[in-house]
Amino acid sequence: MTSSQLGANPLSTLEQVTELVRELLDTDHPLTPDTRPADVEEWDSLANINIVFALEQEFGVFFDDDEVASFATIGDVAAGVDAARERVA
């Protein structure tokens, strides 16, 4: 479900990122703001690339290599999405 389908009750960026990651990894692993890729068996380097591309498409943003390298946790990713949205606003 995308944010545009949510109507009057939009999800936070963290919730949206978590949902997207869970769907892309097809995992039931509990994902929290502190979850790191190494914590989730399905989250390998190829999955990471797919997640970055999906985030860029979903949120209409772009991440440079340094930003992607700085994303250690799902919380970092969500903060990066918010920062990137500010740049394009």
C-alpha positions as CSV (number, residue, x, y, z in Angstrom):
1,M,0.0,0.0,0.0
2,T,1.4,3.4,-0.9
3,S,1.0,6.5,1.1
4,S,-1.4,7.9,-1.5
5,Q,-3.7,4.9,-0.8
6,L,-3.8,5.6,2.9
7,G,-6.2,8.6,2.8
8,A,-6.6,10.6,6.0
9,N,-4.4,8.4,8.1
10,P,-0.9,8.6,6.5
11,L,1.8,6.4,7.9
12,S,5.0,8.0,9.3
13,T,8.1,7.7,7.1
14,L,9.5,5.1,9.5
15,E,6.3,3.0,9.2
16,Q,6.4,3.3,5.4
17,V,10.1,2.4,5.2
18,T,9.5,-0.6,7.5
19,E,6.6,-1.8,5.4
20,L,8.5,-1.5,2.2
21,V,11.5,-3.3,3.5
22,R,9.3,-6.1,5.0
23,E,7.6,-6.5,1.6
24,L,10.8,-6.5,-0.4
25,L,12.5,-9.0,1.8
26,D,9.3,-11.1,2.2
27,T,10.2,-11.6,5.8
28,D,8.3,-11.9,9.1
29,H,11.4,-10.9,11.0
30,P,10.5,-8.1,13.5
31,L,11.7,-4.8,12.1
32,T,12.4,-1.9,14.5
33,P,14.2,1.4,14.0
34,D,17.3,-0.3,15.3
35,T,17.2,-3.2,12.9
36,R,20.4,-3.6,10.8
37,P,20.7,-5.5,7.6
38,A,22.9,-8.1,9.3
39,D,20.0,-8.8,11.7
40,V,17.8,-10.1,8.8
41,E,18.9,-13.2,6.9
42,E,17.1,-12.1,3.7
43,W,18.8,-8.6,3.7
44,D,21.9,-9.2,1.6
45,S,23.7,-6.8,-0.7
46,L,21.3,-7.4,-3.7
47,A,18.3,-6.9,-1.5
48,N,19.9,-3.6,-0.2
49,I,20.2,-2.3,-3.8
50,N,16.6,-3.2,-4.5
51,I,15.5,-1.5,-1.3
52,V,17.4,1.7,-2.2
53,F,15.9,1.8,-5.6
54,A,12.4,1.1,-4.3
55,L,12.8,3.9,-1.7
56,E,13.9,6.3,-4.4
57,Q,10.9,5.5,-6.5
58,E,8.3,5.4,-3.7
59,F,9.4,8.7,-2.2
60,G,10.6,10.5,-5.3
61,V,14.1,11.1,-3.9
62,F,17.7,10.3,-4.8
63,F,20.4,9.0,-2.5
64,D,24.1,9.4,-3.3
65,D,26.6,6.6,-2.4
66,D,27.7,8.3,0.8
67,E,24.1,8.6,2.0
68,V,23.5,4.9,1.3
69,A,26.7,4.0,3.1
70,S,25.6,5.9,6.2
71,F,22.3,3.9,6.5
72,A,23.2,1.5,9.4
73,T,19.6,0.9,10.6
74,I,16.0,1.2,9.4
75,G,15.8,4.3,11.5
76,D,18.7,5.8,9.6
77,V,17.0,5.0,6.4
78,A,13.8,6.7,7.4
79,A,15.8,9.8,8.6
80,G,17.6,9.7,5.2
81,V,14.3,9.6,3.3
82,D,13.0,12.6,5.3
83,A,16.2,14.5,4.6
84,A,16.1,13.7,0.9
85,R,12.4,14.8,0.8
86,E,13.4,18.2,2.3
87,R,16.0,18.6,-0.5
88,V,13.4,18.1,-3.2
89,A,10.7,20.2,-1.5
